[in-house]
Amino acid sequence: MYSSREFVAAGGLISYGGSLIDSYRHIGRYAGRILSREKASNLPVVQSNEIALAINLQAAKKLGLEIPARLLALADEVIE
């Protein structure tokens, strides 16, 4: 179980969470604001805009797992 879909795309089984790319964008914005002499304590806490469920069926097959059809239907992305 991973926190972002990039790990599933690299061969992991399942993930539920935000995107690493979005996280890096947020980090860049924070860094820019801090470098502009804004106080870090004044920066808001930001969550991912979207949270997605991704499942890698190839990994499931290699592990000998059968993913229930209901879970596959709920997934935002299924990698075959």
mmCIF file of the N, C-alpha and C atoms, coordinates in Angstrom:
data_MODEL
# 
_entry.id   MODEL 
# 
loop_
_atom_site.group_PDB 
_atom_site.id 
_atom_site.type_symbol 
_atom_site.label_atom_id 
_atom_site.label_alt_id 
_atom_site.label_comp_id 
_atom_site.label_asym_id 
_atom_site.label_entity_id 
_atom_site.label_seq_id 
_atom_site.pdbx_PDB_ins_code 
_atom_site.Cartn_x 
_atom_site.Cartn_y 
_atom_site.Cartn_z 
_atom_site.occupancy 
_atom_site.B_iso_or_equiv 
_atom_site.pdbx_formal_charge 
_atom_site.auth_seq_id 
_atom_site.auth_comp_id 
_atom_site.auth_asym_id 
_atom_site.auth_atom_id 
_atom_site.pdbx_PDB_model_num 
ATOM 1   N N  . MET A 1 1  ? 0.851   -1.165  0.000   1.00 0.00 ? 1  MET A N  1 
ATOM 2   C CA . MET A 1 1  ? 0.000   0.000   0.000   1.00 0.00 ? 1  MET A CA 1 
ATOM 3   C C  . MET A 1 1  ? 0.900   1.231   0.000   1.00 0.00 ? 1  MET A C  1 
ATOM 4   N N  . TYR A 1 2  ? 0.648   2.121   -0.938  1.00 0.00 ? 2  TYR A N  1 
ATOM 5   C CA . TYR A 1 2  ? 1.450   3.336   -1.080  1.00 0.00 ? 2  TYR A CA 1 
ATOM 6   C C  . TYR A 1 2  ? 0.565   4.564   -0.976  1.00 0.00 ? 2  TYR A C  1 
ATOM 7   N N  . SER A 1 3  ? 1.211   5.688   -0.807  1.00 0.00 ? 3  SER A N  1 
ATOM 8   C CA . SER A 1 3  ? 0.463   6.937   -0.640  1.00 0.00 ? 3  SER A CA 1 
ATOM 9   C C  . SER A 1 3  ? 0.293   7.716   -1.939  1.00 0.00 ? 3  SER A C  1 
ATOM 10  N N  . SER A 1 4  ? 0.919   7.281   -3.029  1.00 0.00 ? 4  SER A N  1 
ATOM 11  C CA . SER A 1 4  ? 0.737   7.987   -4.299  1.00 0.00 ? 4  SER A CA 1 
ATOM 12  C C  . SER A 1 4  ? 0.821   7.017   -5.474  1.00 0.00 ? 4  SER A C  1 
ATOM 13  N N  . ARG A 1 5  ? 0.139   7.367   -6.560  1.00 0.00 ? 5  ARG A N  1 
ATOM 14  C CA . ARG A 1 5  ? -0.003  6.480   -7.713  1.00 0.00 ? 5  ARG A CA 1 
ATOM 15  C C  . ARG A 1 5  ? 1.304   6.237   -8.441  1.00 0.00 ? 5  ARG A C  1 
ATOM 16  N N  . GLU A 1 6  ? 2.276   7.104   -8.292  1.00 0.00 ? 6  GLU A N  1 
ATOM 17  C CA . GLU A 1 6  ? 3.552   6.926   -8.987  1.00 0.00 ? 6  GLU A CA 1 
ATOM 18  C C  . GLU A 1 6  ? 4.232   5.613   -8.580  1.00 0.00 ? 6  GLU A C  1 
ATOM 19  N N  . PHE A 1 7  ? 4.040   5.200   -7.327  1.00 0.00 ? 7  PHE A N  1 
ATOM 20  C CA . PHE A 1 7  ? 4.617   3.930   -6.869  1.00 0.00 ? 7  PHE A CA 1 
ATOM 21  C C  . PHE A 1 7  ? 3.914   2.743   -7.515  1.00 0.00 ? 7  PHE A C  1 
ATOM 22  N N  . VAL A 1 8  ? 2.622   2.865   -7.730  1.00 0.00 ? 8  VAL A N  1 
ATOM 23  C CA . VAL A 1 8  ? 1.858   1.800   -8.386  1.00 0.00 ? 8  VAL A CA 1 
ATOM 24  C C  . VAL A 1 8  ? 2.264   1.699   -9.853  1.00 0.00 ? 8  VAL A C  1 
ATOM 25  N N  . ALA A 1 9  ? 2.473   2.836   -10.491 1.00 0.00 ? 9  ALA A N  1 
ATOM 26  C CA . ALA A 1 9  ? 2.912   2.840   -11.889 1.00 0.00 ? 9  ALA A CA 1 
ATOM 27  C C  . ALA A 1 9  ? 4.295   2.195   -12.015 1.00 0.00 ? 9  ALA A C  1 
ATOM 28  N N  . ALA A 1 10 ? 5.088   2.251   -10.941 1.00 0.00 ? 10 ALA A N  1 
ATOM 29  C CA . ALA A 1 10 ? 6.432   1.659   -10.954 1.00 0.00 ? 10 ALA A CA 1 
ATOM 30  C C  . ALA A 1 10 ? 6.423   0.183   -10.558 1.00 0.00 ? 10 ALA A C  1 
ATOM 31  N N  . GLY A 1 11 ? 5.244   -0.372  -10.243 1.00 0.00 ? 11 GLY A N  1 
ATOM 32  C CA . GLY A 1 11 ? 5.165   -1.794  -9.938  1.00 0.00 ? 11 GLY A CA 1 
ATOM 33  C C  . GLY A 1 11 ? 4.534   -2.138  -8.611  1.00 0.00 ? 11 GLY A C  1 
ATOM 34  N N  . GLY A 1 12 ? 4.146   -1.144  -7.814  1.00 0.00 ? 12 GLY A N  1 
ATOM 35  C CA . GLY A 1 12 ? 3.493   -1.408  -6.532  1.00 0.00 ? 12 GLY A CA 1 
ATOM 36  C C  . GLY A 1 12 ? 2.077   -1.921  -6.729  1.00 0.00 ? 12 GLY A C  1 
ATOM 37  N N  . LEU A 1 13 ? 1.486   -2.446  -5.675  1.00 0.00 ? 13 LEU A N  1 
ATOM 38  C CA . LEU A 1 13 ? 0.165   -3.061  -5.781  1.00 0.00 ? 13 LEU A CA 1 
ATOM 39  C C  . LEU A 1 13 ? -0.976  -2.045  -5.772  1.00 0.00 ? 13 LEU A C  1 
ATOM 40  N N  . ILE A 1 14 ? -1.035  -1.199  -4.747  1.00 0.00 ? 14 ILE A N  1 
ATOM 41  C CA . ILE A 1 14 ? -2.189  -0.319  -4.601  1.00 0.00 ? 14 ILE A CA 1 
ATOM 42  C C  . ILE A 1 14 ? -1.770  0.971   -3.903  1.00 0.00 ? 14 ILE A C  1 
ATOM 43  N N  . SER A 1 15 ? -2.442  2.049   -4.247  1.00 0.00 ? 15 SER A N  1 
ATOM 44  C CA . SER A 1 15 ? -2.170  3.324   -3.578  1.00 0.00 ? 15 SER A CA 1 
ATOM 45  C C  . SER A 1 15 ? -3.471  4.080   -3.378  1.00 0.00 ? 15 SER A C  1 
ATOM 46  N N  . TYR A 1 16 ? -3.469  4.888   -2.325  1.00 0.00 ? 16 TYR A N  1 
ATOM 47  C CA . TYR A 1 16 ? -4.599  5.773   -2.066  1.00 0.00 ? 16 TYR A CA 1 
ATOM 48  C C  . TYR A 1 16 ? -4.012  7.051   -1.500  1.00 0.00 ? 16 TYR A C  1 
ATOM 49  N N  . GLY A 1 17 ? -4.058  8.102   -2.281  1.00 0.00 ? 17 GLY A N  1 
ATOM 50  C CA . GLY A 1 17 ? -3.497  9.361   -1.814  1.00 0.00 ? 17 GLY A CA 1 
ATOM 51  C C  . GLY A 1 17 ? -3.327  10.333  -2.960  1.00 0.00 ? 17 GLY A C  1 
ATOM 52  N N  . GLY A 1 18 ? -2.636  11.413  -2.650  1.00 0.00 ? 18 GLY A N  1 
ATOM 53  C CA . GLY A 1 18 ? -2.384  12.457  -3.631  1.00 0.00 ? 18 GLY A CA 1 
ATOM 54  C C  . GLY A 1 18 ? -1.205  12.126  -4.532  1.00 0.00 ? 18 GLY A C  1 
ATOM 55  N N  . SER A 1 19 ? -0.941  13.003  -5.442  1.00 0.00 ? 19 SER A N  1 
ATOM 56  C CA . SER A 1 19 ? 0.132   12.829  -6.409  1.00 0.00 ? 19 SER A CA 1 
ATOM 57  C C  . SER A 1 19 ? 1.438   13.430  -5.887  1.00 0.00 ? 19 SER A C  1 
ATOM 58  N N  . LEU A 1 20 ? 2.545   12.736  -6.121  1.00 0.00 ? 20 LEU A N  1 
ATOM 59  C CA . LEU A 1 20 ? 3.857   13.282  -5.764  1.00 0.00 ? 20 LEU A CA 1 
ATOM 60  C C  . LEU A 1 20 ? 4.130   14.563  -6.539  1.00 0.00 ? 20 LEU A C  1 
ATOM 61  N N  . ILE A 1 21 ? 3.716   14.609  -7.783  1.00 0.00 ? 21 ILE A N  1 
ATOM 62  C CA . ILE A 1 21 ? 3.942   15.787  -8.617  1.00 0.00 ? 21 ILE A CA 1 
ATOM 63  C C  . ILE A 1 21 ? 3.241   17.004  -8.008  1.00 0.00 ? 21 ILE A C  1 
ATOM 64  N N  . ASP A 1 22 ? 2.004   16.825  -7.545  1.00 0.00 ? 22 ASP A N  1 
ATOM 65  C CA . ASP A 1 22 ? 1.298   17.922  -6.876  1.00 0.00 ? 22 ASP A CA 1 
ATOM 66  C C  . ASP A 1 22 ? 2.019   18.348  -5.601  1.00 0.00 ? 22 ASP A C  1 
ATOM 67  N N  . SER A 1 23 ? 2.525   17.373  -4.857  1.00 0.00 ? 23 SER A N  1 
ATOM 68  C CA . SER A 1 23 ? 3.271   17.689  -3.630  1.00 0.00 ? 23 SER A CA 1 
ATOM 69  C C  . SER A 1 23 ? 4.506   18.513  -3.944  1.00 0.00 ? 23 SER A C  1 
ATOM 70  N N  . TYR A 1 24 ? 5.224   18.144  -4.995  1.00 0.00 ? 24 TYR A N  1 
ATOM 71  C CA . TYR A 1 24 ? 6.417   18.902  -5.378  1.00 0.00 ? 24 TYR A CA 1 
ATOM 72  C C  . TYR A 1 24 ? 6.052   20.327  -5.806  1.00 0.00 ? 24 TYR A C  1 
ATOM 73  N N  . ARG A 1 25 ? 4.931   20.489  -6.462  1.00 0.00 ? 25 ARG A N  1 
ATOM 74  C CA . ARG A 1 25 ? 4.486   21.836  -6.846  1.00 0.00 ? 25 ARG A CA 1 
ATOM 75  C C  . ARG A 1 25 ? 4.211   22.686  -5.609  1.00 0.00 ? 25 ARG A C  1 
ATOM 76  N N  . HIS A 1 26 ? 3.543   22.077  -4.622  1.00 0.00 ? 26 HIS A N  1 
ATOM 77  C CA . HIS A 1 26 ? 3.271   22.800  -3.376  1.00 0.00 ? 26 HIS A CA 1 
ATOM 78  C C  . HIS A 1 26 ? 4.581   23.182  -2.686  1.00 0.00 ? 26 HIS A C  1 
ATOM 79  N N  . ILE A 1 27 ? 5.533   22.275  -2.667  1.00 0.00 ? 27 ILE A N  1 
ATOM 80  C CA . ILE A 1 27 ? 6.832   22.555  -2.048  1.00 0.00 ? 27 ILE A CA 1 
ATOM 81  C C  . ILE A 1 27 ? 7.510   23.720  -2.757  1.00 0.00 ? 27 ILE A C  1 
ATOM 82  N N  . GLY A 1 28 ? 7.441   23.746  -4.083  1.00 0.00 ? 28 GLY A N  1 
ATOM 83  C CA . GLY A 1 28 ? 8.033   24.848  -4.845  1.00 0.00 ? 28 GLY A CA 1 
ATOM 84  C C  . GLY A 1 28 ? 7.393   26.181  -4.508  1.00 0.00 ? 28 GLY A C  1 
ATOM 85  N N  . ARG A 1 29 ? 6.065   26.176  -4.364  1.00 0.00 ? 29 ARG A N  1 
ATOM 86  C CA . ARG A 1 29 ? 5.365   27.418  -4.000  1.00 0.00 ? 29 ARG A CA 1 
ATOM 87  C C  . ARG A 1 29 ? 5.772   27.879  -2.602  1.00 0.00 ? 29 ARG A C  1 
ATOM 88  N N  . TYR A 1 30 ? 5.850   26.933  -1.666  1.00 0.00 ? 30 TYR A N  1 
ATOM 89  C CA . TYR A 1 30 ? 6.285   27.275  -0.311  1.00 0.00 ? 30 TYR A CA 1 
ATOM 90  C C  . TYR A 1 30 ? 7.692   27.852  -0.330  1.00 0.00 ? 30 TYR A C  1 
ATOM 91  N N  . ALA A 1 31 ? 8.590   27.191  -1.053  1.00 0.00 ? 31 ALA A N  1 
ATOM 92  C CA . ALA A 1 31 ? 9.982   27.666  -1.119  1.00 0.00 ? 31 ALA A CA 1 
ATOM 93  C C  . ALA A 1 31 ? 10.045  29.072  -1.701  1.00 0.00 ? 31 ALA A C  1 
ATOM 94  N N  . GLY A 1 32 ? 9.282   29.318  -2.765  1.00 0.00 ? 32 GLY A N  1 
ATOM 95  C CA . GLY A 1 32 ? 9.256   30.654  -3.366  1.00 0.00 ? 32 GLY A CA 1 
ATOM 96  C C  . GLY A 1 32 ? 8.777   31.711  -2.397  1.00 0.00 ? 32 GLY A C  1 
ATOM 97  N N  . ARG A 1 33 ? 7.758   31.375  -1.626  1.00 0.00 ? 33 ARG A N  1 
ATOM 98  C CA . ARG A 1 33 ? 7.227   32.343  -0.664  1.00 0.00 ? 33 ARG A CA 1 
ATOM 99  C C  . ARG A 1 33 ? 8.214   32.588  0.483   1.00 0.00 ? 33 ARG A C  1 
ATOM 100 N N  . ILE A 1 34 ? 8.885   31.539  0.925   1.00 0.00 ? 34 ILE A N  1 
ATOM 101 C CA . ILE A 1 34 ? 9.882   31.693  1.992   1.00 0.00 ? 34 ILE A CA 1 
ATOM 102 C C  . ILE A 1 34 ? 11.073  32.501  1.490   1.00 0.00 ? 34 ILE A C  1 
ATOM 103 N N  . LEU A 1 35 ? 11.499  32.241  0.249   1.00 0.00 ? 35 LEU A N  1 
ATOM 104 C CA . LEU A 1 35 ? 12.607  33.008  -0.321  1.00 0.00 ? 35 LEU A CA 1 
ATOM 105 C C  . LEU A 1 35 ? 12.230  34.471  -0.559  1.00 0.00 ? 35 LEU A C  1 
ATOM 106 N N  . SER A 1 36 ? 10.937  34.740  -0.640  1.00 0.00 ? 36 SER A N  1 
ATOM 107 C CA . SER A 1 36 ? 10.463  36.127  -0.759  1.00 0.00 ? 36 SER A CA 1 
ATOM 108 C C  . SER A 1 36 ? 10.284  36.765  0.616   1.00 0.00 ? 36 SER A C  1 
ATOM 109 N N  . ARG A 1 37 ? 10.869  36.141  1.609   1.00 0.00 ? 37 ARG A N  1 
ATOM 110 C CA . ARG A 1 37 ? 10.908  36.629  2.998   1.00 0.00 ? 37 ARG A CA 1 
ATOM 111 C C  . ARG A 1 37 ? 9.564   36.579  3.722   1.00 0.00 ? 37 ARG A C  1 
ATOM 112 N N  . GLU A 1 38 ? 8.677   35.711  3.262   1.00 0.00 ? 38 GLU A N  1 
ATOM 113 C CA . GLU A 1 38 ? 7.430   35.508  3.992   1.00 0.00 ? 38 GLU A CA 1 
ATOM 114 C C  . GLU A 1 38 ? 7.720   34.536  5.142   1.00 0.00 ? 38 GLU A C  1 
ATOM 115 N N  . LYS A 1 39 ? 7.118   34.777  6.276   1.00 0.00 ? 39 LYS A N  1 
ATOM 116 C CA . LYS A 1 39 ? 7.360   33.919  7.436   1.00 0.00 ? 39 LYS A CA 1 
ATOM 117 C C  . LYS A 1 39 ? 6.735   32.546  7.207   1.00 0.00 ? 39 LYS A C  1 
ATOM 118 N N  . ALA A 1 40 ? 7.495   31.511  7.515   1.00 0.00 ? 40 ALA A N  1 
ATOM 119 C CA . ALA A 1 40 ? 6.995   30.144  7.349   1.00 0.00 ? 40 ALA A CA 1 
ATOM 120 C C  . ALA A 1 40 ? 5.773   29.899  8.235   1.00 0.00 ? 40 ALA A C  1 
ATOM 121 N N  . SER A 1 41 ? 5.724   30.540  9.388   1.00 0.00 ? 41 SER A N  1 
ATOM 122 C CA . SER A 1 41 ? 4.584   30.352  10.293  1.00 0.00 ? 41 SER A CA 1 
ATOM 123 C C  . SER A 1 41 ? 3.290   30.944  9.733   1.00 0.00 ? 41 SER A C  1 
ATOM 124 N N  . ASN A 1 42 ? 3.397   31.818  8.736   1.00 0.00 ? 42 ASN A N  1 
ATOM 125 C CA . ASN A 1 42 ? 2.207   32.415  8.119   1.00 0.00 ? 42 ASN A CA 1 
ATOM 126 C C  . ASN A 1 42 ? 1.682   31.625  6.932   1.00 0.00 ? 42 ASN A C  1 
ATOM 127 N N  . LEU A 1 43 ? 2.424   30.605  6.497   1.00 0.00 ? 43 LEU A N  1 
ATOM 128 C CA . LEU A 1 43 ? 2.002   29.819  5.337   1.00 0.00 ? 43 LEU A CA 1 
ATOM 129 C C  . LEU A 1 43 ? 0.915   28.824  5.744   1.00 0.00 ? 43 LEU A C  1 
ATOM 130 N N  . PRO A 1 44 ? -0.105  28.681  4.918   1.00 0.00 ? 44 PRO A N  1 
ATOM 131 C CA . PRO A 1 44 ? -1.185  27.757  5.259   1.00 0.00 ? 44 PRO A CA 1 
ATOM 132 C C  . PRO A 1 44 ? -0.775  26.303  5.024   1.00 0.00 ? 44 PRO A C  1 
ATOM 133 N N  . VAL A 1 45 ? -1.449  25.418  5.730   1.00 0.00 ? 45 VAL A N  1 
ATOM 134 C CA . VAL A 1 45 ? -1.284  23.986  5.491   1.00 0.00 ? 45 VAL A CA 1 
ATOM 135 C C  . VAL A 1 45 ? -2.131  23.644  4.268   1.00 0.00 ? 45 VAL A C  1 
ATOM 136 N N  . VAL A 1 46 ? -1.539  22.964  3.299   1.00 0.00 ? 46 VAL A N  1 
ATOM 137 C CA . VAL A 1 46 ? -2.236  22.660  2.054   1.00 0.00 ? 46 VAL A CA 1 
ATOM 138 C C  . VAL A 1 46 ? -2.327  21.153  1.878   1.00 0.00 ? 46 VAL A C  1 
ATOM 139 N N  . GLN A 1 47 ? -3.505  20.679  1.512   1.00 0.00 ? 47 GLN A N  1 
ATOM 140 C CA . GLN A 1 47 ? -3.709  19.269  1.216   1.00 0.00 ? 47 GLN A CA 1 
ATOM 141 C C  . GLN A 1 47 ? -3.774  19.072  -0.289  1.00 0.00 ? 47 GLN A C  1 
ATOM 142 N N  . SER A 1 48 ? -3.598  17.831  -0.711  1.00 0.00 ? 48 SER A N  1 
ATOM 143 C CA . SER A 1 48 ? -3.706  17.518  -2.133  1.00 0.00 ? 48 SER A CA 1 
ATOM 144 C C  . SER A 1 48 ? -5.102  17.864  -2.633  1.00 0.00 ? 48 SER A C  1 
ATOM 145 N N  . ASN A 1 49 ? -5.157  18.336  -3.878  1.00 0.00 ? 49 ASN A N  1 
ATOM 146 C CA . ASN A 1 49 ? -6.444  18.697  -4.475  1.00 0.00 ? 49 ASN A CA 1 
ATOM 147 C C  . ASN A 1 49 ? -7.293  17.476  -4.768  1.00 0.00 ? 49 ASN A C  1 
ATOM 148 N N  . GLU A 1 50 ? -6.652  16.388  -5.132  1.00 0.00 ? 50 GLU A N  1 
ATOM 149 C CA . GLU A 1 50 ? -7.401  15.176  -5.422  1.00 0.00 ? 50 GLU A CA 1 
ATOM 150 C C  . GLU A 1 50 ? -6.699  13.975  -4.819  1.00 0.00 ? 50 GLU A C  1 
ATOM 151 N N  . ILE A 1 51 ? -7.498  13.062  -4.338  1.00 0.00 ? 51 ILE A N  1 
ATOM 152 C CA . ILE A 1 51 ? -6.993  11.818  -3.773  1.00 0.00 ? 51 ILE A CA 1 
ATOM 153 C C  . ILE A 1 51 ? -7.532  10.702  -4.648  1.00 0.00 ? 51 ILE A C  1 
ATOM 154 N N  . ALA A 1 52 ? -6.645  9.810   -5.069  1.00 0.00 ? 52 ALA A N  1 
ATOM 155 C CA . ALA A 1 52 ? -7.042  8.786   -6.021  1.00 0.00 ? 52 ALA A CA 1 
ATOM 156 C C  . ALA A 1 52 ? -6.648  7.391   -5.533  1.00 0.00 ? 52 ALA A C  1 
ATOM 157 N N  . LEU A 1 53 ? -7.435  6.411   -5.930  1.00 0.00 ? 53 LEU A N  1 
ATOM 158 C CA . LEU A 1 53 ? -7.159  5.008   -5.666  1.00 0.00 ? 53 LEU A CA 1 
ATOM 159 C C  . LEU A 1 53 ? -6.628  4.405   -6.959  1.00 0.00 ? 53 LEU A C  1 
ATOM 160 N N  . ALA A 1 54 ? -5.429  3.833   -6.913  1.00 0.00 ? 54 ALA A N  1 
ATOM 161 C CA . ALA A 1 54 ? -4.824  3.200   -8.092  1.00 0.00 ? 54 ALA A CA 1 
ATOM 162 C C  . ALA A 1 54 ? -4.475  1.756   -7.755  1.00 0.00 ? 54 ALA A C  1 
ATOM 163 N N  . ILE A 1 55 ? -4.725  0.862   -8.696  1.00 0.00 ? 55 ILE A N  1 
ATOM 164 C CA . ILE A 1 55 ? -4.476  -0.567  -8.498  1.00 0.00 ? 55 ILE A CA 1 
ATOM 165 C C  . ILE A 1 55 ? -3.687  -1.099  -9.683  1.00 0.00 ? 55 ILE A C  1 
ATOM 166 N N  . ASN A 1 56 ? -2.661  -1.884  -9.399  1.00 0.00 ? 56 ASN A N  1 
ATOM 167 C CA . ASN A 1 56 ? -1.838  -2.506  -10.431 1.00 0.00 ? 56 ASN A CA 1 
ATOM 168 C C  . ASN A 1 56 ? -2.203  -3.990  -10.491 1.00 0.00 ? 56 ASN A C  1 
ATOM 169 N N  . LEU A 1 57 ? -2.907  -4.398  -11.554 1.00 0.00 ? 57 LEU A N  1 
ATOM 170 C CA . LEU A 1 57 ? -3.335  -5.789  -11.680 1.00 0.00 ? 57 LEU A CA 1 
ATOM 171 C C  . LEU A 1 57 ? -2.176  -6.735  -11.962 1.00 0.00 ? 57 LEU A C  1 
ATOM 172 N N  . GLN A 1 58 ? -1.127  -6.248  -12.612 1.00 0.00 ? 58 GLN A N  1 
ATOM 173 C CA . GLN A 1 58 ? 0.044   -7.092  -12.851 1.00 0.00 ? 58 GLN A CA 1 
ATOM 174 C C  . GLN A 1 58 ? 0.710   -7.477  -11.530 1.00 0.00 ? 58 GLN A C  1 
ATOM 175 N N  . ALA A 1 59 ? 0.831   -6.529  -10.633 1.00 0.00 ? 59 ALA A N  1 
ATOM 176 C CA . ALA A 1 59 ? 1.421   -6.804  -9.320  1.00 0.00 ? 59 ALA A CA 1 
ATOM 177 C C  . ALA A 1 59 ? 0.542   -7.771  -8.534  1.00 0.00 ? 59 ALA A C  1 
ATOM 178 N N  . ALA A 1 60 ? -0.779  -7.588  -8.610  1.00 0.00 ? 60 ALA A N  1 
ATOM 179 C CA . ALA A 1 60 ? -1.708  -8.480  -7.916  1.00 0.00 ? 60 ALA A CA 1 
ATOM 180 C C  . ALA A 1 60 ? -1.560  -9.906  -8.430  1.00 0.00 ? 60 ALA A C  1 
ATOM 181 N N  . LYS A 1 61 ? -1.432  -10.050 -9.733  1.00 0.00 ? 61 LYS A N  1 
ATOM 182 C CA . LYS A 1 61 ? -1.281  -11.375 -10.337 1.00 0.00 ? 61 LYS A CA 1 
ATOM 183 C C  . LYS A 1 61 ? 0.017   -12.035 -9.872  1.00 0.00 ? 61 LYS A C  1 
ATOM 184 N N  . LYS A 1 62 ? 1.106   -11.268 -9.843  1.00 0.00 ? 62 LYS A N  1 
ATOM 185 C CA . LYS A 1 62 ? 2.393   -11.816 -9.401  1.00 0.00 ? 62 LYS A CA 1 
ATOM 186 C C  . LYS A 1 62 ? 2.359   -12.237 -7.939  1.00 0.00 ? 62 LYS A C  1 
ATOM 187 N N  . LEU A 1 63 ? 1.553   -11.547 -7.136  1.00 0.00 ? 63 LEU A N  1 
ATOM 188 C CA . LEU A 1 63 ? 1.423   -11.887 -5.720  1.00 0.00 ? 63 LEU A CA 1 
ATOM 189 C C  . LEU A 1 63 ? 0.370   -12.960 -5.472  1.00 0.00 ? 63 LEU A C  1 
ATOM 190 N N  . GLY A 1 64 ? -0.340  -13.353 -6.526  1.00 0.00 ? 64 GLY A N  1 
ATOM 191 C CA . GLY A 1 64 ? -1.378  -14.367 -6.401  1.00 0.00 ? 64 GLY A CA 1 
ATOM 192 C C  . GLY A 1 64 ? -2.642  -13.837 -5.732  1.00 0.00 ? 64 GLY A C  1 
ATOM 193 N N  . LEU A 1 65 ? -2.903  -12.555 -5.889  1.00 0.00 ? 65 LEU A N  1 
ATOM 194 C CA . LEU A 1 65 ? -4.076  -11.928 -5.283  1.00 0.00 ? 65 LEU A CA 1 
ATOM 195 C C  . LEU A 1 65 ? -5.158  -11.679 -6.319  1.00 0.00 ? 65 LEU A C  1 
ATOM 196 N N  . GLU A 1 66 ? -6.386  -11.820 -5.907  1.00 0.00 ? 66 GLU A N  1 
ATOM 197 C CA . GLU A 1 66 ? -7.514  -11.470 -6.776  1.00 0.00 ? 66 GLU A CA 1 
ATOM 198 C C  . GLU A 1 66 ? -8.185  -10.242 -6.174  1.00 0.00 ? 66 GLU A C  1 
ATOM 199 N N  . ILE A 1 67 ? -8.215  -9.171  -6.931  1.00 0.00 ? 67 ILE A N  1 
ATOM 200 C CA . ILE A 1 67 ? -8.811  -7.923  -6.464  1.00 0.00 ? 67 ILE A CA 1 
ATOM 201 C C  . ILE A 1 67 ? -10.322 -8.005  -6.697  1.00 0.00 ? 67 ILE A C  1 
ATOM 202 N N  . PRO A 1 68 ? -11.134 -7.760  -5.677  1.00 0.00 ? 68 PRO A N  1 
ATOM 203 C CA . PRO A 1 68 ? -12.590 -7.826  -5.847  1.00 0.00 ? 68 PRO A CA 1 
ATOM 204 C C  . PRO A 1 68 ? -13.077 -6.827  -6.903  1.00 0.00 ? 68 PRO A C  1 
ATOM 205 N N  . ALA A 1 69 ? -14.097 -7.236  -7.637  1.00 0.00 ? 69 ALA A N  1 
ATOM 206 C CA . ALA A 1 69 ? -14.651 -6.405  -8.706  1.00 0.00 ? 69 ALA A CA 1 
ATOM 207 C C  . ALA A 1 69 ? -15.158 -5.071  -8.168  1.00 0.00 ? 69 ALA A C  1 
ATOM 208 N N  . ARG A 1 70 ? -15.699 -5.062  -6.976  1.00 0.00 ? 70 ARG A N  1 
ATOM 209 C CA . ARG A 1 70 ? -16.210 -3.813  -6.362  1.00 0.00 ? 70 ARG A CA 1 
ATOM 210 C C  . ARG A 1 70 ? -15.085 -2.814  -6.146  1.00 0.00 ? 70 ARG A C  1 
ATOM 211 N N  . LEU A 1 71 ? -13.932 -3.301  -5.688  1.00 0.00 ? 71 LEU A N  1 
ATOM 212 C CA . LEU A 1 71 ? -12.784 -2.421  -5.476  1.00 0.00 ? 71 LEU A CA 1 
ATOM 213 C C  . LEU A 1 71 ? -12.258 -1.901  -6.811  1.00 0.00 ? 71 LEU A C  1 
ATOM 214 N N  . LEU A 1 72 ? -12.227 -2.747  -7.830  1.00 0.00 ? 72 LEU A N  1 
ATOM 215 C CA . LEU A 1 72 ? -11.797 -2.311  -9.161  1.00 0.00 ? 72 LEU A CA 1 
ATOM 216 C C  . LEU A 1 72 ? -12.739 -1.245  -9.716  1.00 0.00 ? 72 LEU A C  1 
ATOM 217 N N  . ALA A 1 73 ? -14.033 -1.382  -9.441  1.00 0.00 ? 73 ALA A N  1 
ATOM 218 C CA . ALA A 1 73 ? -15.016 -0.399  -9.918  1.00 0.00 ? 73 ALA A CA 1 
ATOM 219 C C  . ALA A 1 73 ? -14.832 0.945   -9.221  1.00 0.00 ? 73 ALA A C  1 
ATOM 220 N N  . LEU A 1 74 ? -14.369 0.939   -7.987  1.00 0.00 ? 74 LEU A N  1 
ATOM 221 C CA . LEU A 1 74 ? -14.169 2.169   -7.226  1.00 0.00 ? 74 LEU A CA 1 
ATOM 222 C C  . LEU A 1 74 ? -12.848 2.858   -7.562  1.00 0.00 ? 74 LEU A C  1 
ATOM 223 N N  . ALA A 1 75 ? -11.918 2.130   -8.153  1.00 0.00 ? 75 ALA A N  1 
ATOM 224 C CA . ALA A 1 75 ? -10.595 2.662   -8.430  1.00 0.00 ? 75 ALA A CA 1 
ATOM 225 C C  . ALA A 1 75 ? -10.638 3.776   -9.469  1.00 0.00 ? 75 ALA A C  1 
ATOM 226 N N  . ASP A 1 76 ? -9.821  4.806   -9.238  1.00 0.00 ? 76 ASP A N  1 
ATOM 227 C CA . ASP A 1 76 ? -9.703  5.886   -10.201 1.00 0.00 ? 76 ASP A CA 1 
ATOM 228 C C  . ASP A 1 76 ? -8.812  5.482   -11.372 1.00 0.00 ? 76 ASP A C  1 
ATOM 229 N N  . GLU A 1 77 ? -7.884  4.559   -11.113 1.00 0.00 ? 77 GLU A N  1 
ATOM 230 C CA . GLU A 1 77 ? -6.980  4.084   -12.157 1.00 0.00 ? 77 GLU A CA 1 
ATOM 231 C C  . GLU A 1 77 ? -6.648  2.622   -11.911 1.00 0.00 ? 77 GLU A C  1 
ATOM 232 N N  . VAL A 1 78 ? -6.774  1.808   -12.967 1.00 0.00 ? 78 VAL A N  1 
ATOM 233 C CA . VAL A 1 78 ? -6.404  0.404   -12.905 1.00 0.00 ? 78 VAL A CA 1 
ATOM 234 C C  . VAL A 1 78 ? -5.342  0.180   -13.967 1.00 0.00 ? 78 VAL A C  1 
ATOM 235 N N  . ILE A 1 79 ? -4.161  -0.256  -13.520 1.00 0.00 ? 79 ILE A N  1 
ATOM 236 C CA . ILE A 1 79 ? -3.048  -0.524  -14.437 1.00 0.00 ? 79 ILE A CA 1 
ATOM 237 C C  . ILE A 1 79 ? -3.050  -2.012  -14.730 1.00 0.00 ? 79 ILE A C  1 
ATOM 238 N N  . GLU A 1 80 ? -3.157  -2.344  -16.014 1.00 0.00 ? 80 GLU A N  1 
ATOM 239 C CA . GLU A 1 80 ? -3.242  -3.768  -16.395 1.00 0.00 ? 80 GLU A CA 1 
ATOM 240 C C  . GLU A 1 80 ? -1.946  -4.302  -16.891 1.00 0.00 ? 80 GLU A C  1 
# 
